[in-house]
Amino acid sequence: MVDDGYSGRPSPESRRQQILDAACERVRQSGFHGASMADIAKAAGLSVGQIYRYFENKEAIIAAIVEQDLAEMRDKFAELESQPGTLADAIDEHLPESIDKCFEPGRAALALEVIAEAARNPKVAAIVRSADDQERQMAKSLMARSRKPEWSDAEFQARCEAIGLIFNGLLMRGVNHPDLDREALGKVLRSTVRHLLS
């Protein structure tokens, strides 16, 4: 655990991360509604009062989880952006890793729980839609380097959405068909993404 360098106590950042890790685990196991603040506190080895020092409620915890995913995505988009060659080549290189991540049971369970809660809870819906908007803006910026002059704005947007659909859908396939042949899937996805970028 990281300390603040003076008192030997965990830093606020490491304490927040401790809580988020516990919350992710509890939501994966019990769902959003099944994971009470008491359950999260127990999993984190803290009191409920300590949890509330860092997070006002479960929606605030979800917002922080979503922000972590966004930060990871920003890093991935920056990595793709910095690679030489075409965007399709960069996506080809990272596709196997992306497929494996989407097929991680814990990742899929957490993402699907958050989406399910967004369908019921307007506060969570606002968090998820804001994050999705940021993700789409990053994707559009990245895909702009492959944009063809003949594409209208509507077609460009639709191609961006189609690529997003593929990766969002992989989370569902990872739950529904975990033994799917990922190598064969990767070959088909490569040609599909190349078609969408060409």
C-alpha positions as CSV (number, residue, x, y, z in Angstrom):
1,M,0.0,0.0,0.0
2,V,1.3,3.5,-0.8
3,D,1.8,5.8,2.1
4,D,2.0,9.6,2.2
5,G,5.6,9.6,3.1
6,Y,5.1,11.2,6.5
7,S,2.7,9.3,8.8
8,G,3.0,5.9,7.3
9,R,-0.8,6.0,6.6
10,P,-2.2,5.1,3.2
11,S,-2.5,8.1,0.9
12,P,-6.0,9.3,-0.1
13,E,-5.3,8.0,-3.6
14,S,-4.4,4.5,-2.4
15,R,-7.3,4.5,0.0
16,R,-9.7,5.4,-2.9
17,Q,-8.2,2.7,-5.0
18,Q,-8.6,0.2,-2.2
19,I,-12.3,1.0,-2.0
20,L,-12.7,0.9,-5.8
21,D,-11.1,-2.5,-6.0
22,A,-13.3,-3.8,-3.3
23,A,-16.4,-2.3,-5.0
24,C,-15.5,-3.8,-8.3
25,E,-15.2,-7.2,-6.7
26,R,-18.5,-7.0,-4.9
27,V,-20.4,-5.7,-7.9
28,R,-19.0,-8.5,-10.0
29,Q,-20.1,-11.0,-7.4
30,S,-23.4,-9.6,-6.3
31,G,-24.5,-7.0,-8.8
32,F,-25.0,-3.3,-8.2
33,H,-28.0,-3.7,-5.9
34,G,-26.6,-6.7,-4.1
35,A,-23.3,-4.9,-3.2
36,S,-24.2,-2.8,-0.2
37,M,-21.9,-0.2,1.2
38,A,-21.4,-2.5,4.2
39,D,-20.3,-5.3,1.8
40,I,-17.9,-3.0,0.1
41,A,-16.5,-1.7,3.4
42,K,-16.0,-5.3,4.6
43,A,-14.2,-6.3,1.4
44,A,-12.0,-3.3,1.7
45,G,-11.2,-3.9,5.3
46,L,-12.7,-0.6,6.3
47,S,-15.7,0.8,8.1
48,V,-18.7,2.2,6.3
49,G,-17.9,5.6,7.7
50,Q,-14.5,5.4,6.1
51,I,-16.1,4.6,2.7
52,Y,-18.3,7.7,3.0
53,R,-15.3,9.9,3.5
54,Y,-14.2,9.1,0.0
55,F,-17.5,8.4,-1.8
56,E,-20.9,10.0,-1.2
57,N,-22.8,7.0,-2.5
58,K,-22.7,4.0,-4.8
59,E,-23.3,6.3,-7.8
60,A,-20.0,8.1,-6.9
61,I,-18.2,4.8,-6.8
62,I,-19.6,3.9,-10.2
63,A,-18.5,7.3,-11.6
64,A,-15.0,6.6,-10.3
65,I,-15.0,3.1,-11.8
66,V,-16.1,4.5,-15.2
67,E,-13.4,7.2,-15.0
68,Q,-10.8,4.5,-14.4
69,D,-11.9,2.7,-17.6
70,L,-11.8,6.0,-19.5
71,A,-8.3,6.7,-18.3
72,E,-7.2,3.2,-19.5
73,M,-8.9,3.9,-22.8
74,R,-7.2,7.3,-23.2
75,D,-3.8,5.5,-22.7
76,K,-4.8,2.9,-25.3
77,F,-5.9,5.5,-27.9
78,A,-2.7,7.5,-27.3
79,E,-0.7,4.3,-27.9
80,L,-2.5,3.6,-31.1
81,E,-2.2,7.3,-32.2
82,S,1.6,7.2,-31.7
83,Q,2.2,4.1,-33.8
84,P,3.6,4.5,-37.3
85,G,1.7,3.1,-40.2
86,T,-2.0,3.0,-40.8
87,L,-4.7,2.9,-38.1
88,A,-5.7,-0.6,-39.4
89,D,-2.2,-1.8,-38.9
90,A,-2.2,-0.5,-35.3
91,I,-5.5,-2.1,-34.6
92,D,-4.3,-5.4,-36.1
93,E,-1.4,-5.4,-33.7
94,H,-3.6,-4.8,-30.6
95,L,-6.6,-6.9,-31.6
96,P,-5.7,-10.2,-29.8
97,E,-5.1,-8.3,-26.6
98,S,-8.4,-6.4,-27.0
99,I,-10.3,-9.6,-27.6
100,D,-8.7,-11.3,-24.6
101,K,-9.6,-8.3,-22.4
102,C,-13.3,-8.4,-23.6
103,F,-13.4,-12.1,-22.7
104,E,-12.2,-11.6,-19.1
105,P,-15.2,-12.7,-17.1
106,G,-14.7,-10.1,-14.4
107,R,-14.4,-7.3,-16.8
108,A,-17.5,-8.3,-18.7
109,A,-19.5,-8.8,-15.5
110,L,-18.6,-5.4,-14.2
111,A,-19.3,-3.6,-17.5
112,L,-22.6,-5.3,-18.0
113,E,-23.7,-4.5,-14.4
114,V,-22.9,-0.8,-14.9
115,I,-24.8,-0.8,-18.2
116,A,-27.8,-2.6,-16.6
117,E,-27.9,-0.1,-13.8
118,A,-27.7,2.8,-16.3
119,A,-30.9,1.4,-17.9
120,R,-32.7,1.8,-14.5
121,N,-30.9,4.7,-12.8
122,P,-30.9,8.2,-14.4
123,K,-27.8,9.2,-12.4
124,V,-25.8,6.3,-13.5
125,A,-27.2,6.7,-17.1
126,A,-25.8,10.3,-17.1
127,I,-22.4,9.0,-15.9
128,V,-22.3,6.3,-18.6
129,R,-23.5,8.5,-21.4
130,S,-20.9,11.2,-20.5
131,A,-18.1,8.6,-20.6
132,D,-19.4,7.2,-23.9
133,D,-19.4,10.6,-25.4
134,Q,-15.8,11.1,-24.4
135,E,-14.9,7.7,-25.7
136,R,-16.6,8.4,-29.1
137,Q,-14.7,11.7,-29.3
138,M,-11.4,9.9,-28.8
139,A,-12.3,7.3,-31.4
140,K,-13.4,9.9,-33.9
141,S,-10.2,11.8,-33.4
142,L,-8.2,8.6,-33.9
143,M,-10.2,7.5,-37.0
144,A,-10.0,10.9,-38.6
145,R,-6.6,9.9,-40.0
146,S,-8.3,7.2,-42.0
147,R,-11.3,9.2,-43.1
148,K,-12.0,9.1,-46.8
149,P,-12.9,12.3,-48.6
150,E,-16.1,10.8,-50.0
151,W,-17.5,9.9,-46.6
152,S,-20.2,12.3,-45.4
153,D,-20.2,13.2,-41.7
154,A,-23.1,10.8,-41.2
155,E,-21.2,7.9,-42.8
156,F,-18.0,8.7,-40.9
157,Q,-20.0,8.7,-37.6
158,A,-21.7,5.5,-38.5
159,R,-18.4,3.8,-39.3
160,C,-17.1,4.9,-35.9
161,E,-20.2,3.6,-34.2
162,A,-19.9,0.2,-36.0
163,I,-16.3,-0.3,-34.7
164,G,-17.6,0.7,-31.2
165,L,-20.4,-1.9,-31.6
166,I,-17.9,-4.6,-32.4
167,F,-15.9,-4.1,-29.2
168,N,-18.9,-3.5,-27.0
169,G,-20.5,-6.7,-28.4
170,L,-17.3,-8.7,-27.6
171,L,-18.1,-8.3,-23.9
172,M,-21.4,-10.0,-24.4
173,R,-19.9,-12.8,-26.5
174,G,-17.4,-13.4,-23.8
175,V,-20.2,-14.2,-21.4
176,N,-22.5,-16.0,-23.9
177,H,-19.8,-18.0,-25.7
178,P,-16.5,-18.0,-23.7
179,D,-15.0,-20.9,-25.6
180,L,-15.3,-19.2,-29.0
181,D,-12.2,-19.6,-31.2
182,R,-10.6,-16.3,-30.6
183,E,-7.9,-16.7,-33.3
184,A,-10.5,-17.3,-36.0
185,L,-12.6,-14.4,-34.6
186,G,-9.5,-12.2,-34.7
187,K,-9.0,-12.9,-38.4
188,V,-12.6,-12.0,-39.3
189,L,-12.5,-8.9,-37.1
190,R,-9.3,-7.7,-38.8
191,S,-11.0,-7.9,-42.2
192,T,-14.2,-6.3,-40.8
193,V,-12.3,-3.4,-39.2
194,R,-10.2,-2.9,-42.4
195,H,-13.4,-2.7,-44.4
196,L,-14.9,-0.1,-42.1
197,L,-11.7,2.0,-42.4
198,S,-11.5,1.7,-46.2
